[in-house]
Amino acid sequence: IIPAPFDPRLIEKIPLAVAKAAMASGVARKPIEDEDVYRRQLQSRLNPTTAVLASAATILRTAPKRVAFAEGEEDSVIRAAISYRDAGYGTPLLVGNEDTIRKRMKALGVTADGIEIHYGRHSPYLAQMEERLYGLLQRKGHLPRDCQRLVRQERNIHCAMLVDLGHADAMITGDRKSTRLNSSH
């Protein structure tokens, strides 16, 4: 079977095999020191997006980040958090009901090792988050009790406050619903 000359699966395999053969026979002028780096360079020639993503992954592995996942009870979000952890990118923070998250993780056959679970009503940062949110929203007509409710019940707000206060570096949301702060109270 002869593959198509522009088959994207070949861009990293054939040149690497040729380079290895050249090094083994002694005709290579410049040996390949790191096959993974060479493979990524070959992939980036075919698809520039691959180069950007590989670069981002390398940066995350060298400087891991804490990322809050707003819909922490959803199976797809739990899987994403597990992938994030297993790739060595940093610590995922799942926001949601701890019992529900643990039951879903058990059903998925995964462990919570290396994952933090934050429940809006029992977070150690509640007072700090509520005070900060009130400082941001009081001039828009929000009362302290409104901010308390938002931080405790709205996972997107909870995650945003974790990021705002430096307890997380980023947040991921959008799996289920949106939250609006501009509602009238």
Residue frames as a rotation matrix with the C-alpha (Angstrom) as fourth column:
ILE 1
0.591 0.807 0.000 0.00
0.807 -0.591 0.000 0.00
0.000 0.000 -1.000 0.00
ILE 2
-0.576 -0.738 0.351 1.41
0.742 -0.652 -0.153 3.36
0.342 0.172 0.924 -1.01
PRO 3
0.010 0.601 -0.799 0.17
0.794 -0.491 -0.359 6.29
-0.608 -0.631 -0.482 1.11
ALA 4
0.768 0.283 0.574 -0.88
0.566 -0.719 -0.402 9.59
0.299 0.634 -0.713 -0.42
PRO 5
-0.177 -0.968 0.177 2.14
0.719 -0.250 -0.648 11.95
0.672 0.012 0.740 -0.47
PHE 6
-0.554 -0.006 0.832 0.35
-0.319 -0.922 -0.218 14.60
0.769 -0.386 0.509 1.59
ASP 7
0.385 0.645 -0.660 -1.15
0.400 0.528 0.749 12.29
0.832 -0.553 -0.055 4.19
PRO 8
0.384 -0.227 0.895 -0.84
-0.610 -0.790 0.062 14.32
0.693 -0.570 -0.442 7.43
ARG 9
0.959 -0.020 0.282 -0.08
-0.213 0.605 0.767 11.19
-0.186 -0.796 0.576 9.45
LEU 10
0.662 -0.734 0.152 3.20
0.723 0.572 -0.386 10.81
0.197 0.366 0.910 7.57
ILE 11
0.665 -0.390 0.637 4.65
-0.125 -0.899 -0.420 14.27
0.737 0.200 -0.646 8.26
GLU 12
0.457 -0.523 0.720 6.26
-0.888 -0.224 0.401 13.15
-0.049 -0.822 -0.567 11.50
LYS 13
0.739 -0.095 0.667 6.93
-0.120 0.956 0.268 9.49
-0.663 -0.278 0.695 10.72
ILE 14
0.826 -0.396 0.401 8.81
0.550 0.403 -0.732 9.46
0.128 0.825 0.551 7.42
PRO 15
0.512 -0.695 0.504 11.21
-0.308 -0.697 -0.648 12.39
0.802 0.176 -0.571 8.02
LEU 16
0.472 -0.330 0.817 11.99
-0.859 0.034 0.510 11.04
-0.196 -0.943 -0.267 11.50
ALA 17
0.795 -0.159 0.585 12.69
0.152 0.986 0.061 7.56
-0.587 0.041 0.809 10.10
VAL 18
0.749 -0.548 0.372 14.92
0.393 -0.085 -0.916 9.04
0.533 0.832 0.151 7.37
ALA 19
0.457 -0.579 0.675 16.77
-0.675 -0.720 -0.160 11.17
0.579 -0.382 -0.720 9.92
LYS 20
0.611 -0.201 0.765 17.32
-0.574 0.553 0.604 8.16
-0.544 -0.809 0.223 12.21
ALA 21
0.838 -0.298 0.458 18.65
0.490 0.782 -0.386 6.11
-0.243 0.548 0.801 9.27
ALA 22
0.626 -0.628 0.463 20.99
0.045 -0.564 -0.824 8.96
0.779 0.537 -0.325 8.31
MET 23
0.437 -0.469 0.768 22.30
-0.889 -0.355 0.289 9.19
0.137 -0.809 -0.572 11.88
ALA 24
0.719 -0.114 0.686 22.75
-0.208 0.906 0.369 5.40
-0.664 -0.408 0.627 12.07
SER 25
0.772 -0.427 0.471 24.70
0.634 0.470 -0.614 5.31
0.041 0.773 0.633 8.80
GLY 26
-0.007 -0.831 -0.556 26.83
0.745 -0.376 0.552 8.30
-0.667 -0.410 0.622 9.77
VAL 27
-0.456 -0.170 0.874 25.79
0.828 -0.442 0.346 10.58
0.327 0.881 0.342 6.90
ALA 28
0.677 0.736 0.007 23.74
0.668 -0.618 0.414 12.95
0.309 -0.275 -0.910 9.06
ARG 29
-0.244 -0.762 0.599 25.52
0.356 -0.645 -0.676 16.29
0.902 0.049 0.429 9.51
LYS 30
-0.594 0.147 0.791 23.39
-0.681 -0.614 -0.398 17.33
0.428 -0.775 0.465 12.46
PRO 31
-0.798 0.291 -0.528 22.10
0.398 0.912 -0.100 14.64
0.452 -0.290 -0.844 14.84
ILE 32
0.146 0.907 0.395 18.63
-0.198 -0.364 0.910 14.89
0.969 -0.211 0.126 16.35
GLU 33
-0.824 -0.531 0.200 19.07
-0.251 0.024 -0.968 15.47
0.509 -0.847 -0.153 20.05
ASP 34
-0.702 0.668 0.247 15.42
-0.214 0.132 -0.968 15.31
-0.679 -0.732 0.050 21.11
GLU 35
-0.892 0.348 0.288 12.98
0.437 0.503 0.745 13.28
0.115 0.791 -0.601 19.00
ASP 36
-0.014 0.945 -0.327 9.91
0.935 -0.103 -0.340 14.81
-0.355 -0.311 -0.882 20.67
VAL 37
-0.022 -0.068 -0.997 11.03
-0.012 -0.998 0.069 18.35
-1.000 0.014 0.021 19.82
TYR 38
-0.904 -0.368 -0.217 11.80
-0.233 0.000 0.972 17.30
-0.358 0.930 -0.086 16.24
ARG 39
-0.631 0.743 0.224 8.39
0.775 0.588 0.233 15.60
0.042 0.320 -0.946 15.94
ARG 40
0.198 0.717 -0.668 6.61
0.672 -0.595 -0.440 18.76
-0.713 -0.362 -0.600 17.20
GLN 41
-0.401 -0.414 -0.817 8.56
-0.299 -0.784 0.544 20.86
-0.866 0.462 0.191 14.69
LEU 42
-0.990 0.052 0.131 7.40
0.140 0.444 0.885 18.58
-0.012 0.894 -0.447 11.89
GLN 43
-0.238 0.968 -0.073 3.78
0.961 0.224 -0.162 18.74
-0.141 -0.108 -0.984 13.07
SER 44
0.087 0.267 -0.960 3.90
0.323 -0.919 -0.226 22.54
-0.942 -0.291 -0.166 13.29
ARG 45
-0.850 -0.411 -0.331 4.97
-0.187 -0.354 0.917 22.76
-0.493 0.840 0.224 9.65
LEU 46
-0.759 0.627 0.172 1.74
0.551 0.480 0.682 21.06
0.345 0.613 -0.711 8.64
ASN 47
0.355 0.931 0.077 -0.55
0.627 -0.299 0.719 22.85
0.693 -0.207 -0.691 11.09
PRO 48
-0.474 -0.598 0.646 0.52
-0.016 -0.728 -0.685 26.08
0.880 -0.335 0.336 12.84
THR 49
0.420 0.700 0.578 -2.22
-0.672 -0.189 0.716 25.60
0.611 -0.689 0.391 15.46
THR 50
0.787 -0.191 -0.586 -0.42
0.383 0.896 0.223 22.47
0.483 -0.400 0.779 16.61
ALA 51
-0.267 -0.960 0.084 2.70
0.572 -0.228 -0.788 24.52
0.776 -0.162 0.610 17.31
VAL 52
-0.302 0.228 0.926 0.76
-0.553 -0.833 0.025 27.02
0.777 -0.504 0.378 19.42
LEU 53
0.748 0.657 0.093 -0.98
-0.481 0.441 0.757 24.29
0.456 -0.612 0.646 21.41
ALA 54
0.526 -0.643 -0.557 2.27
0.633 0.733 -0.248 22.38
0.568 -0.222 0.793 21.95
SER 55
-0.476 -0.700 0.533 3.91
0.191 -0.674 -0.714 25.59
0.858 -0.238 0.454 23.12
ALA 56
0.077 0.605 0.792 1.08
-0.765 -0.474 0.436 26.27
0.640 -0.640 0.426 25.57
ALA 57
0.890 0.249 -0.382 1.28
-0.016 0.855 0.519 22.71
0.456 -0.455 0.765 26.90
THR 58
0.048 -0.960 -0.277 5.02
0.688 0.233 -0.687 23.07
0.724 -0.158 0.672 27.47
ILE 59
-0.494 -0.186 0.849 4.53
-0.292 -0.884 -0.364 26.35
0.819 -0.428 0.383 29.32
LEU 60
0.482 0.773 0.413 1.83
-0.696 0.051 0.717 24.82
0.533 -0.632 0.562 31.53
ARG 61
0.758 -0.231 -0.611 4.01
0.382 0.915 0.128 21.85
0.529 -0.330 0.782 32.40
THR 62
-0.314 -0.949 -0.030 6.88
0.634 -0.186 -0.750 24.11
0.707 -0.254 0.660 33.44
ALA 63
-0.961 0.085 0.264 4.64
-0.239 -0.738 -0.631 26.55
0.141 -0.670 0.729 35.37
PRO 64
-0.599 0.767 -0.229 1.52
0.705 0.641 0.302 24.62
0.379 0.020 -0.925 36.50
LYS 65
-0.762 0.439 0.475 -1.65
-0.444 -0.889 0.109 26.64
0.471 -0.128 0.873 37.09
ARG 66
-0.778 0.628 0.008 -4.69
0.327 0.416 -0.849 26.32
-0.537 -0.658 -0.528 39.32
VAL 67
-0.851 0.519 -0.078 -7.82
-0.309 -0.375 0.874 26.25
0.424 0.768 0.480 37.15
ALA 68
-0.632 0.727 0.269 -11.36
-0.260 0.128 -0.957 26.43
-0.730 -0.675 0.108 38.53
PHE 69
-0.904 0.425 -0.032 -13.99
0.161 0.410 0.898 24.41
0.395 0.807 -0.439 36.64
ALA 70
-0.691 0.637 0.343 -17.42
-0.718 -0.662 -0.215 26.00
0.090 -0.395 0.914 37.20
GLU 71
0.397 0.900 -0.182 -19.67
-0.871 0.432 0.235 23.04
0.290 0.065 0.955 36.42
GLY 72
-0.508 -0.832 0.223 -17.78
-0.852 0.447 -0.271 20.56
0.126 -0.328 -0.936 38.57
GLU 73
-0.169 0.521 0.837 -20.66
-0.480 0.698 -0.531 18.11
-0.861 -0.491 0.132 38.87
GLU 74
0.719 0.464 -0.518 -20.87
-0.652 0.192 -0.733 17.40
-0.240 0.865 0.441 35.13
ASP 75
0.696 -0.428 0.577 -19.21
0.342 0.904 0.257 14.22
-0.632 0.018 0.775 33.84
SER 76
0.662 -0.445 0.603 -17.60
0.618 -0.130 -0.775 16.02
0.424 0.886 0.189 30.90
VAL 77
0.621 -0.422 0.660 -16.13
-0.508 -0.858 -0.071 18.65
0.597 -0.291 -0.748 33.23
ILE 78
0.706 -0.371 0.603 -14.83
-0.425 0.460 0.780 16.00
-0.567 -0.807 0.167 35.64
ARG 79
0.682 -0.458 0.571 -13.17
0.671 0.701 -0.239 14.24
-0.291 0.546 0.786 32.69
ALA 80
0.634 -0.442 0.635 -11.63
0.209 -0.693 -0.690 17.55
0.745 0.570 -0.347 31.55
ALA 81
0.663 -0.376 0.647 -10.30
-0.737 -0.480 0.477 18.19
0.131 -0.793 -0.595 35.06
ILE 82
0.706 -0.402 0.582 -8.82
0.058 0.853 0.519 14.68
-0.706 -0.332 0.626 35.20
SER 83
0.655 -0.458 0.602 -7.16
0.730 0.177 -0.660 15.22
0.195 0.871 0.450 31.80
TYR 84
0.673 -0.378 0.636 -5.80
-0.281 -0.926 -0.253 18.58
0.685 -0.009 -0.729 32.97
ARG 85
0.660 -0.397 0.638 -4.35
-0.660 0.100 0.745 16.98
-0.359 -0.913 -0.196 36.11
ASP 86
0.676 -0.358 0.644 -2.96
0.322 0.930 0.178 13.92
-0.663 0.087 0.744 34.32
ALA 87
0.719 -0.415 0.557 -1.29
0.521 -0.209 -0.828 16.05
0.460 0.885 0.067 31.63
GLY 88
-0.054 -0.785 -0.618 0.65
0.994 -0.101 0.041 17.79
-0.095 -0.612 0.785 34.38
TYR 89
-0.125 0.065 0.990 -0.77
0.503 -0.856 0.120 21.23
0.855 0.513 0.075 33.65
GLY 90
-0.721 -0.129 0.680 -1.61
-0.437 -0.677 -0.592 22.01
0.537 -0.724 0.432 37.28
THR 91
-0.907 0.410 -0.094 -4.33
0.302 0.480 -0.824 21.65
-0.293 -0.776 -0.559 39.89
PRO 92
-0.522 0.810 0.268 -7.98
0.124 -0.238 0.963 21.56
0.844 0.536 0.024 38.85
LEU 93
-0.930 0.365 0.033 -10.57
-0.120 -0.219 -0.968 22.99
-0.346 -0.905 0.248 41.25
LEU 94
-0.615 0.788 0.033 -14.03
0.474 0.335 0.815 21.52
0.631 0.516 -0.579 40.72
VAL 95
-0.898 0.386 0.208 -16.83
-0.429 -0.674 -0.601 23.77
-0.092 -0.629 0.772 41.98
GLY 96
-0.131 0.904 -0.407 -20.04
-0.480 0.302 0.824 22.04
0.867 0.303 0.395 42.98
ASN 97
0.659 0.448 0.604 -21.63
-0.747 0.297 0.595 19.83
0.088 -0.843 0.530 45.60
GLU 98
-0.329 -0.932 0.154 -18.83
-0.943 0.331 -0.009 17.70
-0.042 -0.149 -0.988 47.02
ASP 99
-0.218 0.305 0.927 -21.00
-0.281 0.890 -0.359 14.60
-0.935 -0.339 -0.108 47.56
THR 100
0.819 0.573 -0.030 -22.32
-0.152 0.166 -0.974 14.76
-0.553 0.803 0.223 44.00
ILE 101
0.444 -0.737 -0.509 -18.83
-0.871 -0.223 -0.437 15.25
0.209 0.638 -0.742 42.54
ARG 102
-0.497 -0.676 0.544 -17.41
-0.797 0.604 0.023 12.33
-0.344 -0.422 -0.839 44.52
LYS 103
0.154 0.639 0.754 -20.31
-0.091 0.769 -0.633 10.06
-0.984 0.028 0.176 43.46
ARG 104
0.919 0.182 -0.350 -19.81
-0.337 -0.098 -0.936 11.00
-0.205 0.978 -0.029 39.80
MET 105
0.059 -0.977 -0.203 -16.06
-0.988 -0.027 -0.155 10.44
0.146 0.209 -0.967 40.07
LYS 106
-0.416 -0.152 0.897 -16.66
-0.500 0.862 -0.086 7.03
-0.760 -0.484 -0.434 41.61
ALA 107
0.578 0.723 0.378 -19.08
-0.004 0.466 -0.885 6.16
-0.816 0.509 0.272 38.79
LEU 108
0.823 -0.338 -0.456 -16.47
-0.550 -0.279 -0.787 7.26
0.139 0.899 -0.416 36.25
GLY 109
0.843 -0.510 -0.169 -13.83
0.533 0.836 0.132 5.15
0.074 -0.201 0.977 38.02
VAL 110
0.075 -0.826 0.559 -11.49
0.298 -0.517 -0.803 8.06
0.952 0.226 0.207 38.75
THR 111
0.084 -0.129 -0.988 -9.97
0.996 0.033 0.081 9.42
0.022 -0.991 0.131 41.93
ALA 112
0.926 0.298 0.232 -9.91
0.278 -0.954 0.114 12.93
0.255 -0.041 -0.966 43.35
ASP 113
0.316 -0.887 -0.336 -6.17
0.755 0.020 0.656 12.80
-0.575 -0.461 0.676 44.01
GLY 114
-0.700 -0.710 0.075 -4.64
0.632 -0.568 0.526 16.12
-0.331 0.416 0.847 43.02
ILE 115
-0.410 0.659 0.631 -8.05
0.392 -0.497 0.774 17.77
0.824 0.564 -0.055 42.57
GLU 116
-0.970 0.168 -0.175 -9.61
0.085 -0.441 -0.894 20.31
-0.227 -0.882 0.413 44.91
ILE 117
-0.295 0.941 0.168 -13.37
0.765 0.127 0.631 20.38
0.572 0.315 -0.757 45.36
HIS 118
-0.998 0.024 -0.054 -14.99
0.008 -0.849 -0.528 23.68
-0.059 -0.527 0.848 46.31
TYR 119
-0.237 0.971 -0.026 -18.58
0.923 0.233 0.307 23.82
0.304 0.049 -0.951 47.43
GLY 120
-0.285 0.109 0.952 -20.09
0.238 -0.954 0.180 27.29
0.929 0.278 0.246 47.36
ARG 121
0.651 0.663 0.369 -21.68
-0.193 -0.326 0.926 27.09
0.734 -0.674 -0.084 50.77
HIS 122
0.945 -0.299 -0.131 -18.64
0.246 0.391 0.887 25.73
-0.214 -0.871 0.443 52.62
SER 123
0.441 -0.824 0.356 -15.64
0.512 -0.095 -0.854 27.41
0.737 0.559 0.380 50.99
PRO 124
0.104 -0.479 -0.872 -12.97
0.961 -0.177 0.212 28.73
-0.256 -0.860 0.442 53.35
TYR 125
-0.857 -0.501 0.123 -12.94
0.512 -0.797 0.320 31.89
-0.062 0.337 0.939 51.23
LEU 126
-0.026 0.967 0.253 -16.67
0.960 -0.047 0.276 32.74
0.278 0.250 -0.927 51.49
ALA 127
0.532 0.259 -0.806 -16.36
0.615 -0.773 0.158 35.88
-0.582 -0.580 -0.570 53.62
GLN 128
-0.421 -0.798 -0.430 -13.51
0.154 -0.530 0.834 37.18
-0.894 0.285 0.346 51.49
MET 129
-0.806 0.155 0.571 -15.40
0.590 0.141 0.795 36.49
0.042 0.978 -0.205 48.23
GLU 130
0.224 0.974 -0.036 -18.65
0.969 -0.218 0.118 38.02
0.107 -0.062 -0.992 49.46
GLU 131
0.345 -0.177 -0.922 -16.88
0.399 -0.861 0.315 41.17
-0.849 -0.477 -0.227 50.65
ARG 132
-0.721 -0.687 -0.096 -14.99
0.161 -0.300 0.940 41.55
-0.674 0.662 0.327 47.36
LEU 133
-0.578 0.571 0.583 -18.10
0.780 0.176 0.600 41.01
0.240 0.802 -0.547 45.23
TYR 134
0.476 0.752 -0.455 -20.06
0.849 -0.528 0.016 43.52
-0.228 -0.394 -0.890 47.30
GLY 135
-0.071 -0.603 -0.794 -17.25
0.204 -0.788 0.580 46.03
-0.976 -0.121 0.179 46.77
LEU 136
-0.925 -0.307 0.225 -17.60
0.247 -0.035 0.968 45.50
-0.290 0.951 0.109 43.02
LEU 137
-0.583 0.762 0.282 -21.40
0.620 0.193 0.761 45.54
0.525 0.618 -0.585 42.82
GLN 138
-0.347 0.507 -0.789 -22.69
0.809 -0.264 -0.526 47.82
-0.475 -0.820 -0.319 45.56
ARG 139
-0.639 0.074 -0.766 -22.89
-0.230 -0.968 0.099 50.83
-0.734 0.239 0.635 43.24
LYS 140
-0.847 0.395 -0.357 -25.01
-0.299 0.202 0.933 48.76
0.440 0.896 -0.053 40.86
GLY 141
-0.027 0.933 0.360 -27.68
-0.877 -0.195 0.440 48.31
0.481 -0.304 0.823 43.51
HIS 142
0.150 0.043 -0.988 -26.61
0.139 0.988 0.064 44.97
0.979 -0.146 0.142 44.97
LEU 143
0.630 0.116 0.768 -26.97
-0.723 -0.272 0.635 44.48
0.283 -0.955 -0.088 48.70
PRO 144
-0.419 -0.830 0.367 -24.59
-0.906 0.411 -0.104 42.39
-0.065 -0.376 -0.924 50.83
ARG 145
-0.046 0.462 0.885 -27.18
-0.331 0.829 -0.450 39.58
-0.942 -0.314 0.115 50.94
ASP 146
0.883 0.315 -0.347 -27.35
-0.406 0.142 -0.903 39.62
-0.235 0.939 0.253 47.11
CYS 147
0.173 -0.921 -0.349 -23.59
-0.871 0.023 -0.490 39.16
0.459 0.389 -0.798 46.90
GLN 148
-0.443 -0.263 0.857 -23.69
-0.740 0.647 -0.184 36.45
-0.506 -0.715 -0.482 49.55
ARG 149
0.480 0.726 0.493 -26.32
-0.232 0.647 -0.727 34.55
-0.846 0.235 0.479 47.52
LEU 150
0.811 -0.194 -0.552 -24.40
-0.570 -0.046 -0.820 34.99
0.134 0.980 -0.148 44.26
VAL 151
-0.202 -0.979 0.015 -21.13
-0.940 0.190 -0.283 33.67
0.274 -0.071 -0.959 45.71
ARG 152
-0.504 0.016 0.864 -22.80
-0.576 0.739 -0.350 30.73
-0.644 -0.674 -0.363 47.44
GLN 153
0.249 0.773 0.584 -25.22
0.004 0.602 -0.799 29.66
-0.968 0.201 0.147 44.69
GLU 154
0.951 0.079 -0.299 -23.80
-0.283 -0.167 -0.945 30.77
-0.125 0.983 -0.136 41.35
ARG 155
0.607 -0.740 0.290 -20.81
0.562 0.658 0.501 28.61
-0.562 -0.142 0.815 40.42
ASN 156
0.339 -0.485 0.806 -19.59
0.779 -0.336 -0.530 30.98
0.528 0.807 0.264 37.72
ILE 157
0.684 -0.057 0.727 -19.51
-0.326 -0.916 0.235 33.83
0.652 -0.398 -0.645 40.23
HIS 158
0.903 -0.345 0.255 -17.78
-0.111 0.387 0.915 31.58
-0.414 -0.855 0.312 42.76
CYS 159
0.441 -0.758 0.481 -15.10
0.875 0.483 -0.041 30.65
-0.201 0.439 0.876 40.21
ALA 160
0.412 -0.253 0.875 -14.66
0.421 -0.799 -0.429 34.26
0.808 0.545 -0.222 39.12
MET 161
0.833 -0.090 0.545 -14.09
-0.484 -0.595 0.642 35.27
0.266 -0.799 -0.539 42.73
LEU 162
0.754 -0.620 0.215 -11.53
0.375 0.675 0.635 32.47
-0.539 -0.399 0.742 43.19
VAL 163
0.217 -0.662 0.717 -9.64
0.931 -0.080 -0.355 33.93
0.293 0.745 0.599 40.22
ASP 164
0.556 0.073 0.828 -10.12
0.084 -0.996 0.031 37.54
0.827 0.052 -0.560 41.30
LEU 165
0.871 -0.168 0.462 -8.74
-0.491 -0.260 0.831 36.83
-0.019 -0.951 -0.309 44.77
GLY 166
0.022 -0.966 -0.259 -5.78
-0.945 0.064 -0.320 34.81
0.326 0.252 -0.911 43.47
HIS 167
0.001 0.031 1.000 -6.94
-0.629 0.777 -0.024 31.39
-0.778 -0.628 0.021 44.71
ALA 168
0.387 0.062 0.920 -7.09
0.610 0.731 -0.306 30.19
-0.692 0.680 0.245 41.07
ASP 169
-0.618 -0.715 -0.325 -5.21
0.161 -0.521 0.838 31.34
-0.769 0.466 0.437 37.98
ALA 170
-0.823 0.402 -0.401 -8.06
-0.521 -0.256 0.814 30.81
0.225 0.879 0.420 35.50
MET 171
-0.336 0.765 0.549 -11.56
-0.308 0.461 -0.832 29.44
-0.890 -0.449 0.081 35.23
ILE 172
-0.976 0.143 -0.166 -13.37
-0.106 0.353 0.930 27.31
0.191 0.925 -0.329 32.69
THR 173
-0.442 0.896 0.044 -17.10
-0.101 -0.001 -0.995 27.62
-0.891 -0.445 0.091 32.26
GLY 174
-0.381 0.373 -0.846 -19.81
-0.892 -0.389 0.231 27.31
-0.243 0.842 0.481 29.66
ASP 175
-0.998 -0.008 -0.066 -20.75
-0.025 0.963 0.269 23.65
0.062 0.270 -0.961 29.80
ARG 176
-0.524 0.839 -0.143 -24.27
0.841 0.484 -0.241 24.19
-0.133 -0.247 -0.960 31.12
LYS 177
0.557 0.821 0.124 -25.55
0.822 -0.566 0.060 27.72
0.120 0.068 -0.990 31.59
SER 178
-0.402 -0.642 0.653 -24.65
0.455 -0.759 -0.466 31.35
0.795 0.110 0.597 31.79
THR 179
0.084 0.358 -0.930 -24.96
0.970 -0.245 -0.007 33.70
-0.230 -0.901 -0.367 34.72
ARG 180
-0.015 -0.040 0.999 -25.78
0.523 -0.852 -0.027 37.38
0.852 0.522 0.033 34.41
LEU 181
-0.596 -0.287 -0.750 -24.82
0.798 -0.319 -0.512 39.99
-0.093 -0.903 0.419 36.95
ASN 182
-0.980 0.148 0.132 -26.93
-0.108 -0.957 0.269 42.73
0.166 0.250 0.954 35.37
SER 183
-0.285 0.932 -0.224 -30.23
0.665 0.361 0.654 41.34
0.691 0.037 -0.722 36.58
SER 184
-0.257 0.257 0.932 -32.39
-0.459 -0.881 0.116 43.69
0.851 -0.397 0.344 38.57
HIS 185
-0.497 0.052 -0.866 -32.71
0.683 0.639 -0.354 43.05
0.535 -0.767 -0.353 42.30
